[in-house]
């Protein structure tokens, strides 16, 4: 089973690495990290690099496509040849998935028109720009498309997908192997977070955006 991760500069590392840690353990998994070009893609922040061993020109089909999110997805959306590649991959996939704002790439490729979908809470309404129906849920599955909300939801999505592909026993075995038994100290849902927390977060996001724009 060929599993392809589309990676790009300024992606959110866990959007790709979280699902990778699950999906690479599926029986018969052949995992590829693919970029517009081969080589190192720097995450946001840029202290970590992920390697695309192949370029999109070298990959013409896949069984599972995973599109992570992060600030760099905006650049992906601006490149017609990359959106065309996503569309072509979708024609061959058993499953097409996204994590966080990777859903906006699927939307820009025209794959979410009229469909329910989710993404990071801060970008949820942007899904309407692509004809999708925003859902404030952790995972949304419709047909062979699965969209996951922010960052850690990618692990949940990958385990859900492992269940679909290989059954409950295999999926739970993978979950136990990676010891995914989250017990976070706080509630991570934006809809339930206290006002001071959201105010601080909005300030941090605005500051981060300003720094990125200044580069």
C-alpha positions in Angstrom: 0.0 0.0 0.0 1.5 3.3 -1.1 1.1 6.2 1.3 2.1 9.6 0.1 2.7 12.7 2.3 2.8 16.0 0.4 5.3 18.2 2.2 6.3 21.8 1.6 8.2 24.7 3.3 6.5 26.1 6.4 4.4 23.1 7.1 3.4 22.2 10.7 5.6 19.2 11.5 3.1 17.2 13.6 0.5 17.4 10.9 2.7 15.1 8.9 4.7 13.2 11.6 1.7 12.3 13.7 -0.1 10.5 10.9 3.2 9.1 9.7 3.9 7.3 13.0 0.6 5.5 12.7 0.3 4.8 8.9 3.9 3.6 8.5 3.0 0.7 10.8 0.2 -0.6 8.6 0.9 -4.0 7.1 2.6 -3.6 3.7 2.9 0.2 4.0 5.2 2.0 1.6 5.6 5.6 2.8 6.8 8.4 0.6 7.4 12.1 1.5 6.9 14.0 -1.7 7.4 17.7 -2.5 7.1 20.1 -5.4 10.8 19.3 -5.7 12.9 16.7 -3.9 15.0 17.9 -1.0 14.6 19.4 2.5 11.4 21.2 3.4 11.7 23.5 6.4 8.9 23.4 9.0 7.3 26.5 10.7 9.4 27.4 12.7 12.3 26.6 10.4 14.5 24.7 12.9 13.3 21.3 11.7 13.7 20.0 8.2 11.8 17.1 6.6 13.1 15.4 3.4 11.1 14.9 0.3 12.7 12.0 -1.4 10.7 12.4 -4.5 9.2 15.3 -6.5 5.6 15.4 -7.6 6.8 14.8 -11.1 8.0 11.4 -10.0 4.8 10.2 -8.4 1.7 9.5 -10.6 -0.5 7.5 -8.2 -1.0 6.6 -4.6 -3.3 4.6 -2.4 -3.5 7.1 0.4 -2.7 10.8 0.2 -2.0 12.9 3.3 -1.9 16.7 3.0 -0.7 18.4 6.1 -1.3 22.1 7.0 0.7 25.0 8.2 1.5 28.5 6.9 3.1 27.1 3.8 -0.2 25.6 2.5 -1.0 29.1 1.1 1.9 28.8 -1.3 0.7 25.3 -2.4 -2.7 26.8 -3.1 -1.1 29.5 -5.4 0.5 26.9 -7.7 -1.9 25.4 -10.3 0.5 22.5 -11.1 0.5 21.4 -7.5 -3.3 21.5 -7.2 -3.5 19.6 -10.5 -1.2 17.0 -9.0 -3.5 16.7 -5.9 -6.4 16.2 -8.2 -4.6 13.5 -10.2 -3.6 11.7 -7.0 -7.2 11.8 -5.8 -8.3 10.0 -8.9 -6.2 7.0 -7.9 -6.5 7.0 -4.1 -8.5 4.7 -1.9 -8.3 7.6 0.7 -7.5 11.3 0.4 -6.9 13.0 3.7 -5.9 16.3 5.2 -4.7 17.6 8.6 -5.4 21.1 9.8 -5.2 23.7 7.0 -4.3 21.0 4.5 -8.0 20.9 4.0 -7.7 24.3 2.3 -5.4 22.7 -0.3 -8.0 20.0 -1.0 -10.6 22.8 -1.2 -8.5 24.8 -3.7 -8.1 21.6 -5.8 -11.9 21.4 -6.0 -12.2 18.2 -4.0 -14.5 19.6 -1.2 -17.3 21.3 -3.2 -20.6 20.6 -1.5 -18.9 18.3 1.1 -18.7 18.6 4.9 -15.2 19.2 6.0 -13.1 20.4 9.0 -9.8 22.2 9.5 -8.1 24.3 12.2 -10.7 26.4 14.1 -9.0 29.6 13.0 -9.5 28.7 9.4 -12.8 26.9 9.5 -14.8 29.5 7.7 -12.3 29.7 4.9 -13.6 26.3 3.8 -16.7 28.1 2.5 -14.5 29.9 -0.1 -14.1 26.5 -1.8 -17.8 25.4 -1.6 -17.3 23.2 1.4 -19.6 23.0 4.5 -17.5 23.7 7.6 -17.9 21.4 10.5 -16.4 22.1 13.9 -15.6 18.4 14.5 -12.3 16.7 15.1 -12.7 14.4 12.1 -15.1 14.5 9.1 -15.3 11.5 6.7 -17.3 11.8 3.4 -16.8 9.1 0.8 -13.0 8.5 0.5 -12.1 12.0 1.9 -11.2 12.4 5.6 -10.4 15.9 6.9 -9.0 16.4 10.4 -8.9 19.5 12.5 -5.8 21.0 14.1 -2.4 19.2 14.6 -3.1 16.4 17.1 -6.3 15.4 15.3 -4.1 14.1 12.6 -3.1 11.2 14.8 -6.8 10.4 15.5 -7.5 10.6 11.8 -4.6 8.2 11.0 -5.9 5.7 13.6 -9.4 6.0 12.2 -8.0 5.3 8.7 -5.9 2.4 10.0 -9.2 0.9 11.3 -10.8 1.4 7.9 -7.9 -0.2 6.1 -6.8 -3.0 8.5 -9.5 -3.4 11.1 -10.0 -2.6 14.8 -7.4 -5.0 16.1 -4.6 -3.7 13.9 -5.5 -0.1 14.5 -5.6 -0.6 18.3 -2.3 -2.5 18.2 -0.7 0.5 16.4 -2.2 2.8 19.0 -0.8 0.8 21.9 2.6 0.4 20.2 3.0 4.2 20.0 1.4 4.5 23.4 -1.2 7.0 22.2 -3.2 7.5 25.4 -3.5 11.3 25.7 -4.2 12.9 29.1 -3.5 16.6 28.5 -3.4 19.0 31.4 -5.9 21.4 29.7 -8.9 21.3 27.5 -7.6 22.1 24.0 -10.9 23.0 22.4 -11.1 26.6 21.3 -14.9 26.7 21.8 -14.5 25.9 25.5 -11.2 27.8 26.2 -11.4 30.7 28.7 -11.5 34.2 27.3 -8.0 35.2 28.6 -6.5 32.1 27.0 -8.1 33.0 23.6 -7.0 36.6 23.9 -3.4 35.6 24.5 -3.6 33.1 21.7 -5.0 35.6 19.2 -2.2 38.0 20.2 0.5 35.3 19.7 -1.0 34.3 16.3 -1.1 38.0 15.1 2.5 38.5 16.2 3.6 35.3 14.5 1.8 36.3 11.3 3.5 39.7 11.3 6.9 38.2 11.7 6.3 35.8 8.9 5.1 38.6 6.6 8.2 40.6 7.4 10.6 37.9 6.2 
